[in-house]
Amino acid sequence: MSAPSPAVSDDTITTVITGGYATVDTPNGPFSVIADDSGRVLASGWTDDPAYLAALIHRSLRPETLQRSAALGSLTDAVTAYYAGEVDAPSRVEVVQLSGGTFLNKAWDALRLVEPGRPVTYTEFAERAGEPAAVRAAATACARNAAALFVPCHRVKRSDGSLGGFRYGLETKKWLLDFEAPAED
């Protein structure tokens, strides 16, 4: 698997005037993506409500207006490819998120390196983000992630093996993990 595109670009702290959004039908329901004019994911998730997703975008990146599109090129193609079985397709798409803090930015980059079919615990995730003692902050990074699927917070579980939380419901999280799990011989 090639290295994913970076989740954060610190040199992009500017207001995005316009953005586009598109919705793709998936087995888990409608999945929408909001992108900036450069074709980078700003927010995504299992909803057909762009206002819901826009509220998750850092204020310095949030588009003032959103234009609906039938598709967003490589972004919606990656979602379609994911559901067709190419589960690493979203990792090849550029994402931009800002948190106002360095740990969350590092954590989102670390999340993009969690391979499909190989979920990690919140403790392992904190270690991968460079702060082994920051388990609660790692959970916060998952909770504040605006770019679901592209920044795969669904691949993080509790130490006891239970699912933990997920903005789009535990049923969706379980489905995604099962879908990504390697086939047993």
MDTraj code that builds the backbone (N, CA, C; nanometers):
import mdtraj as md
import numpy as np

residues = "MET SER ALA PRO SER PRO ALA VAL SER ASP ASP THR ILE THR THR VAL ILE THR GLY GLY TYR ALA THR VAL ASP THR PRO ASN GLY PRO PHE SER VAL ILE ALA ASP ASP SER GLY ARG VAL LEU ALA SER GLY TRP THR ASP ASP PRO ALA TYR LEU ALA ALA LEU ILE HIS ARG SER LEU ARG PRO GLU THR LEU GLN ARG SER ALA ALA LEU GLY SER LEU THR ASP ALA VAL THR ALA TYR TYR ALA GLY GLU VAL ASP ALA PRO SER ARG VAL GLU VAL VAL GLN LEU SER GLY GLY THR PHE LEU ASN LYS ALA TRP ASP ALA LEU ARG LEU VAL GLU PRO GLY ARG PRO VAL THR TYR THR GLU PHE ALA GLU ARG ALA GLY GLU PRO ALA ALA VAL ARG ALA ALA ALA THR ALA CYS ALA ARG ASN ALA ALA ALA LEU PHE VAL PRO CYS HIS ARG VAL LYS ARG SER ASP GLY SER LEU GLY GLY PHE ARG TYR GLY LEU GLU THR LYS LYS TRP LEU LEU ASP PHE GLU ALA PRO ALA GLU ASP".split()
xyz = np.array([
    [0.0850, -0.1175, 0.0000],
    [0.0000, 0.0000, 0.0000],
    [0.0890, 0.1231, 0.0000],
    [0.0619, 0.2161, -0.0862],
    [0.1409, 0.3388, -0.0919],
    [0.1039, 0.4292, 0.0245],
    [0.1933, 0.5189, 0.0580],
    [0.1674, 0.6118, 0.1675],
    [0.0496, 0.7004, 0.1318],
    [-0.0409, 0.7210, 0.2275],
    [-0.1559, 0.8058, 0.1988],
    [-0.1158, 0.9508, 0.1821],
    [-0.1992, 1.0218, 0.1112],
    [-0.1797, 1.1661, 0.1004],
    [-0.1928, 1.2257, 0.2389],
    [-0.1263, 1.3364, 0.2674],
    [-0.1333, 1.3940, 0.4014],
    [-0.2743, 1.4384, 0.4363],
    [-0.3080, 1.4242, 0.5637],
    [-0.4393, 1.4656, 0.6109],
    [-0.4415, 1.6136, 0.6421],
    [-0.3270, 1.6709, 0.6669],
    [-0.3218, 1.8091, 0.7118],
    [-0.2156, 1.8847, 0.6335],
    [-0.2482, 2.0022, 0.5914],
    [-0.1513, 2.0913, 0.5283],
    [-0.1553, 2.2226, 0.6045],
    [-0.0548, 2.2469, 0.6867],
    [-0.0558, 2.3666, 0.7701],
    [-0.0454, 2.4959, 0.6908],
    [-0.0054, 2.4883, 0.5641],
    [0.0071, 2.6096, 0.4843],
    [-0.1248, 2.6480, 0.4173],
    [-0.2344, 2.5845, 0.4555],
    [-0.3630, 2.6106, 0.3901],
    [-0.4632, 2.6761, 0.4844],
    [-0.4181, 2.7522, 0.5787],
    [-0.5085, 2.8147, 0.6742],
    [-0.5643, 2.9426, 0.6126],
    [-0.6577, 2.9227, 0.5236],
    [-0.7251, 3.0336, 0.4576],
    [-0.8720, 2.9995, 0.4437],
    [-0.9542, 3.0983, 0.4318],
    [-1.0963, 3.0748, 0.4138],
    [-1.1228, 3.0285, 0.2715],
    [-1.1937, 2.9186, 0.2601],
    [-1.2338, 2.8666, 0.1308],
    [-1.3652, 2.9353, 0.0955],
    [-1.3693, 3.0059, -0.0150],
    [-1.4888, 3.0810, -0.0525],
    [-1.5999, 2.9880, -0.0991],
    [-1.5668, 2.8958, -0.1879],
    [-1.6671, 2.8013, -0.2360],
    [-1.6154, 2.6596, -0.2200],
    [-1.7065, 2.5696, -0.2118],
    [-1.6735, 2.4284, -0.2061],
    [-1.7798, 2.3520, -0.2817],
    [-1.7493, 2.2299, -0.3121],
    [-1.8461, 2.1448, -0.3788],
    [-1.8805, 2.0271, -0.2905],
    [-1.9971, 1.9693, -0.3154],
    [-2.0315, 1.8477, -0.2437],
    [-2.1072, 1.7544, -0.3360],
    [-2.0957, 1.6275, -0.3050],
    [-2.1661, 1.5244, -0.3801],
    [-2.2010, 1.4121, -0.2836],
    [-2.3044, 1.3390, -0.3185],
    [-2.3507, 1.2276, -0.2365],
    [-2.3521, 1.1009, -0.3208],
    [-2.3003, 0.9937, -0.2618],
    [-2.2935, 0.8632, -0.3263],
    [-2.3794, 0.7668, -0.2450],
    [-2.4594, 0.6854, -0.3119],
    [-2.5346, 0.5811, -0.2421],
    [-2.4395, 0.4679, -0.2065],
    [-2.4475, 0.4211, -0.0804],
    [-2.3632, 0.3108, -0.0345],
    [-2.4506, 0.2110, 0.0410],
    [-2.3990, 0.0919, 0.0680],
    [-2.4745, -0.0040, 0.1488],
    [-2.5054, 0.0475, 0.2893],
    [-2.4308, 0.1471, 0.3354],
    [-2.4517, 0.2051, 0.4683],
    [-2.5352, 0.3317, 0.4638],
    [-2.5934, 0.3618, 0.3498],
    [-2.6730, 0.4828, 0.3341],
    [-2.5982, 0.5863, 0.2535],
    [-2.6582, 0.7049, 0.2368],
    [-2.5928, 0.8090, 0.1576],
    [-2.4617, 0.8525, 0.2224],
    [-2.3598, 0.8711, 0.1390],
    [-2.2286, 0.9160, 0.1850],
    [-2.1951, 1.0426, 0.1085],
    [-2.1757, 1.1521, 0.1808],
    [-2.1474, 1.2808, 0.1170],
    [-2.0037, 1.3232, 0.1416],
    [-1.9513, 1.3962, 0.0443],
    [-1.8155, 1.4503, 0.0510],
    [-1.8232, 1.5991, 0.0207],
    [-1.7565, 1.6798, 0.1031],
    [-1.7385, 1.8223, 0.0747],
    [-1.5918, 1.8421, 0.0399],
    [-1.5676, 1.9131, -0.0703],
    [-1.4304, 1.9372, -0.1158],
    [-1.4069, 2.0858, -0.1367],
    [-1.2809, 2.1250, -0.1252],
    [-1.2452, 2.2624, -0.1586],
    [-1.2229, 2.2734, -0.3091],
    [-1.1933, 2.3937, -0.3553],
    [-1.1747, 2.4164, -0.4988],
    [-1.0514, 2.3463, -0.5552],
    [-0.9629, 2.2989, -0.4678],
    [-0.8438, 2.2261, -0.5121],
    [-0.8670, 2.0754, -0.5173],
    [-0.9887, 2.0326, -0.4877],
    [-1.0204, 1.8903, -0.4934],
    [-0.9754, 1.8108, -0.3729],
    [-0.9616, 1.8771, -0.2583],
    [-0.9233, 1.8094, -0.1342],
    [-1.0470, 1.7895, -0.0475],
    [-1.0545, 1.6764, 0.0199],
    [-1.1658, 1.6491, 0.1101],
    [-1.1565, 1.7422, 0.2305],
    [-1.2663, 1.8100, 0.2597],
    [-1.2780, 1.8909, 0.3813],
    [-1.3598, 1.8178, 0.4864],
    [-1.4620, 1.7448, 0.4421],
    [-1.5476, 1.6685, 0.5334],
    [-1.6180, 1.5603, 0.4539],
    [-1.6535, 1.4531, 0.5237],
    [-1.7258, 1.3438, 0.4593],
    [-1.7915, 1.2580, 0.5654],
    [-1.8981, 1.1907, 0.5253],
    [-1.9654, 1.1012, 0.6177],
    [-2.0966, 1.0498, 0.5628],
    [-2.1571, 0.9604, 0.6388],
    [-2.2798, 0.8932, 0.5975],
    [-2.4006, 0.9795, 0.6307],
    [-2.4243, 1.0756, 0.5447],
    [-2.5366, 1.1676, 0.5561],
    [-2.5601, 1.2280, 0.4182],
    [-2.6800, 1.2752, 0.3964],
    [-2.7053, 1.3505, 0.2728],
    [-2.7278, 1.4981, 0.3034],
    [-2.6844, 1.5396, 0.4230],
    [-2.7025, 1.6771, 0.4689],
    [-2.5684, 1.7518, 0.4666],
    [-2.5427, 1.8315, 0.3627],
    [-2.4139, 1.9016, 0.3558],
    [-2.3948, 2.0023, 0.4690],
    [-2.5029, 2.0585, 0.5215],
    [-2.4895, 2.1542, 0.6317],
    [-2.4340, 2.0850, 0.7565],
    [-2.4754, 1.9607, 0.7793],
    [-2.4231, 1.8840, 0.8925],
    [-2.2718, 1.8676, 0.8789],
    [-2.2273, 1.8277, 0.7605],
    [-2.0835, 1.8097, 0.7387],
    [-2.0081, 1.9419, 0.7432],
    [-2.0650, 2.0463, 0.6850],
    [-1.9972, 2.1765, 0.6827],
    [-1.9691, 2.2264, 0.8240],
    [-2.0590, 2.1975, 0.9168],
    [-2.0398, 2.2407, 1.0557],
    [-1.9190, 2.1729, 1.1204],
    [-1.8740, 2.0604, 1.0656],
    [-1.7587, 1.9886, 1.1202],
    [-1.6253, 2.0460, 1.0728],
    [-1.6288, 2.1280, 0.9693],
    [-1.5066, 2.1819, 0.9087],
    [-1.4538, 2.2988, 0.9920],
    [-1.3240, 2.3000, 1.0146],
    [-1.2613, 2.4102, 1.0886],
    [-1.3016, 2.5431, 1.0251],
    [-1.3306, 2.6404, 1.1068],
    [-1.3837, 2.7691, 1.0571],
    [-1.2938, 2.8356, 0.9531],
    [-1.1630, 2.8143, 0.9615],
    [-1.0730, 2.8769, 0.8639],
    [-1.0764, 2.8076, 0.7278],
    [-1.1358, 2.6901, 0.7212],
    [-1.1450, 2.6151, 0.5960],
    [-1.2878, 2.6031, 0.5439],
    [-1.3842, 2.6379, 0.6266],
    [-1.5251, 2.6167, 0.5925],
    [-1.5678, 2.7027, 0.4741],
    [-1.6206, 2.6409, 0.3686],
    [-1.6674, 2.7180, 0.2530],
    [-1.7838, 2.8095, 0.2907],
    [-1.7857, 2.9261, 0.2297],
    [-1.8983, 3.0174, 0.2502],
    [-2.0201, 2.9694, 0.1733],
    [-1.9970, 2.9075, 0.0584],
    [-2.1063, 2.8504, -0.0206],
    [-2.0662, 2.7108, -0.0670],
    [-2.1669, 2.6257, -0.0824],
    [-2.1459, 2.4901, -0.1319],
    [-2.2269, 2.4701, -0.2586],
    [-2.1638, 2.4119, -0.3579],
    [-2.2325, 2.3834, -0.4835],
    [-2.2453, 2.2325, -0.4986],
    [-2.3688, 2.1875, -0.5199],
    [-2.3936, 2.0445, -0.5373],
    [-2.3435, 1.9996, -0.6741],
    [-2.2788, 1.8829, -0.6751],
    [-2.2319, 1.8209, -0.7989],
    [-2.2807, 1.6768, -0.8011],
    [-2.2916, 1.6213, -0.9185],
    [-2.3278, 1.4801, -0.9294],
    [-2.2139, 1.3923, -0.8782],
    [-2.0907, 1.4387, -0.8961],
    [-1.9724, 1.3653, -0.8517],
    [-1.8589, 1.4647, -0.8305],
    [-1.7570, 1.4208, -0.7590],
    [-1.6393, 1.5042, -0.7338],
    [-1.5126, 1.4337, -0.7811],
    [-1.5179, 1.3752, -0.8989],
    [-1.4003, 1.3130, -0.9587],
    [-1.3386, 1.2066, -0.8711],
    [-1.2092, 1.2213, -0.8435],
    [-1.1356, 1.1184, -0.7696],
    [-1.1888, 1.0978, -0.6281],
    [-1.2562, 1.1976, -0.5722],
    [-1.3064, 1.1842, -0.4353],
    [-1.4230, 1.0865, -0.4294],
    [-1.5246, 1.1089, -0.5115],
    [-1.6376, 1.0156, -0.5124],
    [-1.5975, 0.8836, -0.5781],
    [-1.5034, 0.8875, -0.6720],
    [-1.4521, 0.7625, -0.7296],
    [-1.3891, 0.6754, -0.6209],
    [-1.3192, 0.7367, -0.5258],
    [-1.2556, 0.6615, -0.4172],
    [-1.3598, 0.5944, -0.3284],
    [-1.4708, 0.6620, -0.3042],
    [-1.5782, 0.6026, -0.2235],
    [-1.6374, 0.4828, -0.2976],
    [-1.6651, 0.5004, -0.4254],
    [-1.7201, 0.3916, -0.5066],
    [-1.6226, 0.2739, -0.5117],
    [-1.4938, 0.3029, -0.5298],
    [-1.3917, 0.1975, -0.5340],
    [-1.3836, 0.1245, -0.3999],
    [-1.3931, 0.1989, -0.2901],
    [-1.3911, 0.1375, -0.1573],
    [-1.5009, 0.0323, -0.1477],
    [-1.6218, 0.0704, -0.1815],
    [-1.7349, -0.0214, -0.1701],
    [-1.7308, -0.1332, -0.2739],
    [-1.6481, -0.1182, -0.3767],
    [-1.6286, -0.2252, -0.4748],
    [-1.5174, -0.3213, -0.4300],
    [-1.4602, -0.2959, -0.3128],
    [-1.3590, -0.3844, -0.2574],
    [-1.2177, -0.3299, -0.2553],
    [-1.1953, -0.2137, -0.3130],
    [-1.0622, -0.1518, -0.3115],
    [-1.0533, -0.0648, -0.1856],
    [-1.0406, -0.1315, -0.0707],
    [-1.0580, -0.0642, 0.0576],
    [-0.9498, 0.0377, 0.0917],
    [-0.8413, 0.0403, 0.0160],
    [-0.7394, 0.1426, 0.0411],
    [-0.7558, 0.2649, -0.0497],
    [-0.8559, 0.2660, -0.1361],
    [-0.8756, 0.3780, -0.2298],
    [-0.8866, 0.5142, -0.1601],
    [-0.9584, 0.5267, -0.0480],
    [-0.9672, 0.6587, 0.0157],
    [-0.8329, 0.7131, 0.0648],
    [-0.7360, 0.6267, 0.0888],
    [-0.6058, 0.6738, 0.1391],
    [-0.5255, 0.7482, 0.0334],
    [-0.5660, 0.7379, -0.0915],
    [-0.4920, 0.8043, -0.1996],
    [-0.5467, 0.9430, -0.2321],
    [-0.6423, 0.9877, -0.1552],
    [-0.7070, 1.1172, -0.1772],
    [-0.6539, 1.2167, -0.0746],
    [-0.6282, 1.3382, -0.1176],
    [-0.5790, 1.4399, -0.0243],
    [-0.6930, 1.4930, 0.0622],
    [-0.6632, 1.5075, 0.1898],
    [-0.7574, 1.5574, 0.2893],
    [-0.6932, 1.6762, 0.3585],
    [-0.7717, 1.7769, 0.3903],
    [-0.7205, 1.8877, 0.4705],
    [-0.8160, 1.9099, 0.5875],
    [-0.7579, 1.9033, 0.7080],
    [-0.8311, 1.9313, 0.8313],
    [-0.7392, 2.0152, 0.9191],
    [-0.7975, 2.0984, 0.9982],
    [-0.7220, 2.1763, 1.0961],
    [-0.7946, 2.1681, 1.2285],
    [-0.7174, 2.1695, 1.3357],
    [-0.7777, 2.1587, 1.4678],
    [-0.7418, 2.2748, 1.5580],
    [-0.6378, 2.3465, 1.5226],
    [-0.5883, 2.4488, 1.6127],
    [-0.4877, 2.3924, 1.7117],
    [-0.4597, 2.2629, 1.7019],
    [-0.3633, 2.1998, 1.7912],
    [-0.2789, 2.0991, 1.7168],
    [-0.1554, 2.0815, 1.7608],
    [-0.0652, 1.9932, 1.6871],
    [-0.0982, 1.8460, 1.7070],
    [-0.1465, 1.8053, 1.8262],
    [-0.1718, 1.6628, 1.8459],
    [-0.2794, 1.6112, 1.7513],
    [-0.3898, 1.6814, 1.7394],
    [-0.4964, 1.6326, 1.6516],
    [-0.4481, 1.6226, 1.5078],
    [-0.3713, 1.7187, 1.4630],
    [-0.3180, 1.7127, 1.3270],
    [-0.2288, 1.5895, 1.3087],
    [-0.1396, 1.5633, 1.4057],
    [-0.0536, 1.4448, 1.3992],
    [-0.1374, 1.3176, 1.4062],
    [-0.2398, 1.3199, 1.4896],
    [-0.3243, 1.2017, 1.5063],
    [-0.3983, 1.1685, 1.3769],
    [-0.4507, 1.2699, 1.3092],
    [-0.5220, 1.2432, 1.1836],
    [-0.4270, 1.1879, 1.0778],
    [-0.3038, 1.2369, 1.0747],
    [-0.2049, 1.1796, 0.9827],
    [-0.1772, 1.0332, 1.0191],
    [-0.1649, 1.0050, 1.1484],
    [-0.1402, 0.8674, 1.1933],
    [-0.2577, 0.7762, 1.1585],
    [-0.3784, 0.8272, 1.1689],
    [-0.4966, 0.7474, 1.1340],
    [-0.4931, 0.7031, 0.9884],
    [-0.4443, 0.7879, 0.9022],
    [-0.4401, 0.7546, 0.7595],
    [-0.3441, 0.6394, 0.7312],
    [-0.2574, 0.6081, 0.8262],
    [-0.1623, 0.4981, 0.8097],
    [-0.2140, 0.3661, 0.8653],
    [-0.3287, 0.3671, 0.9318],
    [-0.3876, 0.2431, 0.9828],
    [-0.4456, 0.1675, 0.8633],
    [-0.3924, 0.0499, 0.8395],
    [-0.4295, -0.0256, 0.7203],
    [-0.5668, -0.0905, 0.7338],
    [-0.6379, -0.1017, 0.6227],
    [-0.7657, -0.1731, 0.6238],
    [-0.7454, -0.3167, 0.6725],
    [-0.8387, -0.3636, 0.7540],
    [-0.8308, -0.4999, 0.8040],
    [-0.7363, -0.5180, 0.9205],
    [-0.6758, -0.4094, 0.9676],
    [-0.5804, -0.4160, 1.0788],
    [-0.6117, -0.3066, 1.1814],
    [-0.7311, -0.3132, 1.2429],
    [-0.7676, -0.2079, 1.3380],
    [-0.6703, -0.2024, 1.4556],
    [-0.6639, -0.0858, 1.5165],
    [-0.5770, -0.0636, 1.6320],
    [-0.6629, -0.0209, 1.7505],
    [-0.6052, -0.0301, 1.8691],
    [-0.6736, 0.0198, 1.9883],
    [-0.6450, 0.1693, 2.0026],
    [-0.7226, 0.2343, 2.0888],
    [-0.6971, 0.3758, 2.1153],
    [-0.5564, 0.3949, 2.1717],
    [-0.5093, 0.2994, 2.2522],
    [-0.3741, 0.3070, 2.3079],
    [-0.2696, 0.2986, 2.1965],
    [-0.2874, 0.2036, 2.1053],
    [-0.1942, 0.1910, 1.9923],
    [-0.1993, 0.3147, 1.9033],
    [-0.3184, 0.3677, 1.8854],
    [-0.3345, 0.4886, 1.8047],
    [-0.2585, 0.6049, 1.8674],
    [-0.2703, 0.6228, 2.0000],
    [-0.1974, 0.7300, 2.0690],
    [-0.0468, 0.7133, 2.0490],
    [0.0012, 0.5894, 2.0572],
    [0.1437, 0.5626, 2.0348],
    [0.1843, 0.6006, 1.8927],
    [0.1033, 0.5629, 1.7956],
    [0.1340, 0.5941, 1.6551],
    [0.1342, 0.7446, 1.6295],
    [0.0543, 0.8170, 1.7076],
    [0.0488, 0.9630, 1.6935],
    [0.1630, 1.0311, 1.7689],
    [0.2482, 0.9515, 1.8350],
    [0.3653, 1.0056, 1.9023],
    [0.3440, 1.0481, 2.0459],
    [0.2278, 1.0161, 2.1025],
    [0.1976, 1.0543, 2.2408],
    [0.1365, 0.9346, 2.3131],
    [0.2170, 0.8374, 2.3561],
    [0.1640, 0.7143, 2.4151],
    [0.0694, 0.7342, 2.5335],
    [0.0873, 0.8409, 2.6095],
    [0.0011, 0.8649, 2.7256],
    [-0.1280, 0.9381, 2.6897],
    [-0.1434, 0.9776, 2.5658],
    [-0.2570, 1.0619, 2.5249],
    [-0.3736, 0.9796, 2.4698],
    [-0.4159, 0.8786, 2.5440],
    [-0.5228, 0.7908, 2.4964],
    [-0.6544, 0.8672, 2.4833],
    [-0.6862, 0.9511, 2.5802],
    [-0.8105, 1.0306, 2.5700],
    [-0.8039, 1.1285, 2.4530],
    [-0.6886, 1.1875, 2.4322],
    [-0.6727, 1.2791, 2.3184],
    [-0.6864, 1.2035, 2.1862],
    [-0.6416, 1.0784, 2.1830],
    [-0.6580, 0.9965, 2.0626],
    [-0.8062, 0.9726, 2.0358],
    [-0.8814, 0.9445, 2.1409],
    [-1.0262, 0.9271, 2.1249],
    [-1.0907, 1.0569, 2.0775],
    [-1.0429, 1.1695, 2.1281],
    [-1.0942, 1.2998, 2.0839],
    [-1.0639, 1.3224, 1.9362],
    [-0.9470, 1.2802, 1.8913],
    [-0.9126, 1.2940, 1.7490],
    [-1.0120, 1.2178, 1.6626],
    [-1.0508, 1.0998, 1.7070],
    [-1.1520, 1.0236, 1.6326],
    [-1.2855, 1.0972, 1.6347],
    [-1.3239, 1.1467, 1.7505],
    [-1.4532, 1.2147, 1.7638],
    [-1.4593, 1.3432, 1.6820],
    [-1.3469, 1.4127, 1.6672],
    [-1.3458, 1.5409, 1.5950],
    [-1.3083, 1.5281, 1.4475],
    [-1.2842, 1.4082, 1.4025],
    [-1.2491, 1.3844, 1.2626],
    [-1.3670, 1.4199, 1.1725],
    [-1.3465, 1.5138, 1.0827],
    [-1.4532, 1.5559, 0.9912],
    [-1.4563, 1.4734, 0.8635],
    [-1.3507, 1.3990, 0.8349],
    [-1.3370, 1.3313, 0.7054],
    [-1.3456, 1.1795, 0.7198],
    [-1.4601, 1.1315, 0.7669],
    [-1.4794, 0.9878, 0.7848],
    [-1.4504, 0.9136, 0.6551],
    [-1.4031, 0.7930, 0.6682],
    [-1.3599, 0.7018, 0.5632],
    [-1.2244, 0.7430, 0.5060],
    [-1.2055, 0.8691, 0.4705],
    [-1.0767, 0.9167, 0.4183],
    [-0.9722, 0.9245, 0.5299],
    [-1.0143, 0.9597, 0.6488],
    [-0.9331, 0.9528, 0.7706],
    [-1.0057, 0.8484, 0.8555],
    [-0.9615, 0.7221, 0.8480],
    [-1.0425, 0.6084, 0.8922],
    [-1.0500, 0.5861, 1.0430],
    [-1.1211, 0.6733, 1.1111],
    [-1.1364, 0.6601, 1.2560],
    [-1.2143, 0.5340, 1.2932],
    [-1.2862, 0.4755, 1.1976],
    [-1.3586, 0.3513, 1.2266],
    [-1.2630, 0.2351, 1.2541],
    [-1.1358, 0.2507, 1.2236],
    [-1.0370, 0.1443, 1.2449],
    [-0.9749, 0.1474, 1.3841],
    [-1.0335, 0.2233, 1.4756],
    [-0.9832, 0.2308, 1.6125],
    [-1.0887, 0.1722, 1.7058],
    [-1.0433, 0.0796, 1.7912],
    [-1.1326, 0.0105, 1.8845],
    [-1.0793, 0.0256, 2.0269],
    [-1.1621, -0.0124, 2.1212],
    [-1.1195, -0.0115, 2.2616],
    [-1.0217, -0.1266, 2.2874],
    [-0.9484, -0.1159, 2.3962],
    [-0.8502, -0.2188, 2.4328],
    [-0.9148, -0.3541, 2.4585],
    [-1.0410, -0.3540, 2.5022],
    [-1.1099, -0.4806, 2.5290],
    [-1.1698, -0.5425, 2.4029],
    [-1.1462, -0.4797, 2.2882],
    [-1.1968, -0.5322, 2.1617],
    [-1.3332, -0.4792, 2.1217],
    [-1.3997, -0.4077, 2.2124],
    [-1.5304, -0.3512, 2.1772],
    [-1.5104, -0.2324, 2.0829],
    [-1.6182, -0.1934, 2.0182],
    [-1.6080, -0.0949, 1.9110],
    [-1.5779, 0.0470, 1.9564],
    [-1.6164, 0.0850, 2.0756],
    [-1.6020, 0.2250, 2.1154],
    [-1.7131, 0.3056, 2.0515],
    [-1.6859, 0.4283, 2.0143],
    [-1.7882, 0.5126, 1.9534],
    [-1.7646, 0.5325, 1.8050],
    [-1.8647, 0.5937, 1.7397],
    [-1.8529, 0.6289, 1.5983],
    [-1.9659, 0.7249, 1.5652],
    [-1.9317, 0.8386, 1.5101],
    [-2.0297, 0.9431, 1.4793],
    [-2.1468, 0.8905, 1.3963],
    [-2.1209, 0.7942, 1.3108],
    [-2.2244, 0.7461, 1.2185],
    [-2.2868, 0.6141, 1.2624],
    [-2.2664, 0.5770, 1.3884],
    [-2.3314, 0.4606, 1.4465],
    [-2.2427, 0.3372, 1.4496],
    [-2.2603, 0.2592, 1.5545],
    [-2.1790, 0.1392, 1.5712],
    [-2.2112, 0.0331, 1.4667],
    [-2.3344, 0.0313, 1.4164],
    [-2.3693, -0.0640, 1.3110],
    [-2.2850, -0.0376, 1.1855],
    [-2.2691, 0.0886, 1.1505],
    [-2.1859, 0.1239, 1.0347],
    [-2.0397, 0.0905, 1.0622],
    [-1.9909, 0.1223, 1.1814],
    [-1.8515, 0.0923, 1.2155],
    [-1.8252, -0.0577, 1.2050],
    [-1.9143, -0.1390, 1.2612],
    [-1.8978, -0.2844, 1.2555],
    [-1.8995, -0.3322, 1.1107],
    [-1.9907, -0.2794, 1.0302],
    [-1.9993, -0.3193, 0.8892],
    [-1.8671, -0.2894, 0.8183],
    [-1.8135, -0.1696, 0.8398],
    [-1.6880, -0.1301, 0.7746],
    [-1.5726, -0.2207, 0.8162],
    [-1.5621, -0.2487, 0.9453],
    [-1.4542, -0.3350, 0.9934],
    [-1.4680, -0.4762, 0.9373],
    [-1.5907, -0.5287, 0.9344],
    [-1.6131, -0.6619, 0.8773],
    [-1.5804, -0.6632, 0.7279],
    [-1.6181, -0.5575, 0.6575],
    [-1.5932, -0.5467, 0.5133],
    [-1.4436, -0.5437, 0.4834],
    [-1.3679, -0.4775, 0.5698],
    [-1.2235, -0.4641, 0.5498],
    [-1.1439, -0.5845, 0.5998],
    [-1.2066, -0.6682, 0.6816],
    [-1.1348, -0.7811, 0.7410],
    [-1.0858, -0.8760, 0.6324],
    [-0.9627, -0.9238, 0.6466],
    [-0.9123, -1.0181, 0.5462],
    [-0.9941, -1.1470, 0.5487],
    [-1.0141, -1.2040, 0.4322],
    [-1.0882, -1.3300, 0.4227],
    [-1.0076, -1.4405, 0.4899],
    [-1.0771, -1.5238, 0.5653],
    [-1.0100, -1.6359, 0.6309],
    [-1.0057, -1.7539, 0.5352],
    [-0.8937, -1.8265, 0.5390],
    [-0.8798, -1.9441, 0.4516],
    [-0.9563, -2.0616, 0.5068],
])
top = md.Topology()
chain = top.add_chain()
for i, resn in enumerate(residues, 1):
    res = top.add_residue(resn, chain, resSeq=i)
    for name in ("N", "CA", "C"):
        top.add_atom(name, md.element.get_by_symbol(name[0]), res)
traj = md.Trajectory(xyz[None], top)
